[in-house]
Amino acid sequence: MINPRPVFVPRLRLHQLVGGSHDAVVDYREILAEGVRLVPGTAEFAHRVATPEAARQLRSVLDTTPATAPVTVVGAGPTGIETAAELAGPAAG
C-alpha cells in the first residue's frame, strides 16, 4: 500500500469530519495486522506522472535505470494503465 500520510484516512468518514463527529483519521497501528509494519520510501523511490515536469523527471530516472530493474506502476486509472503499457514496450502487432 502506498499512502502519503502517516495515518489512514477513511474517505467514508470525511463527512463526519465536516460534521465534527469524527476526526477522519485512524492510526495504522489500530488497523494493520500483527507483524505488519509501515515502511517509508516513497519520497526516495516513487515518482508521479501527473504533470509534464514530473513525467520528464521520471523519464530521466528510467534512462539511468537498468532495463532489467523492476518497475511498479501504482494506480489503475487511465494514466496508470497507459504508463504500464508504455513501460511494457511496443504492442505486438
N, C-alpha and C positions, 0 to 999 in steps of 0.2 A: 504494500500500500504506500502511496506517496501522498503526503499531505503537507502543505506549507506551514501549518500551525502545530504548536506543541501540544494542543488539546484537540479532541474530536468535536466538531460542530455538527450536531444532527440537524440538518436543514428542516426537518419536520417540526422542530421546536422553535424556529425563528419567530413564528407568530407569538409564542409565549414570551420571548424576549421583548417584543414590541408591547405586549400587554403587561409586562412586569411580573409575570408569574414564574419565570424560569430564566436562568442566565444563558441558556442555549449552548453550553459547553460541558463536555464530560472529560474528565481526566482519563487518559489512556489506561492507566493502571486499574481503573474500575471496569474496563470492558475487554482488555486483552487477556487471553488465556494465560494460565500459569506457565512460565518459561518463555513467553513471547516478550521481546523487548523492542523498544523504539530506538532506531538507529539513524542518526543524521547522515547526510551525504548528498542531498540534492543540491546544495549550494556548490559542491565540488563537481558533481557528475551529471546533473540534469541540465538540459538546455531547452529553451522554449523555441517555438517556431511561429509565434503569433504576429510577429512584425518582420518587415524586410531586414531590419538590422539584426534581429535575433536569428533569423534564418541564415544570414551571411556569417554570423559568428559560429553557428553550428556547422556550417559548410567548412569553415576553416579548421574547426576541430576535427571533423571527419577526414579532411585532407591529410592530417598528420596522424591519423589512427590507422593501425594495420588493418588491411582488408579482412583479415580473419577474426578481428575482435568482435565480440558480441555487442549488439546494439539493441536496446529495448525501447520500443515506442509505447508510451503510456497515453491512453486516450483513444476511444473508439468512435469519436466524431469524425466528420469528413476530413479534417486536417490530419488527424492521427492515422486514419486509414490510407489516405493518399501519401503521407510521409512513409509509412511502412511499405507501401507498394513501390515507391520510388527507390527506397533503400534496398529492396529485394532485387532490383535490376530490371532490365527491359522485359516487357511482356513477350512471351513466346508467341510467335505468330506464324 
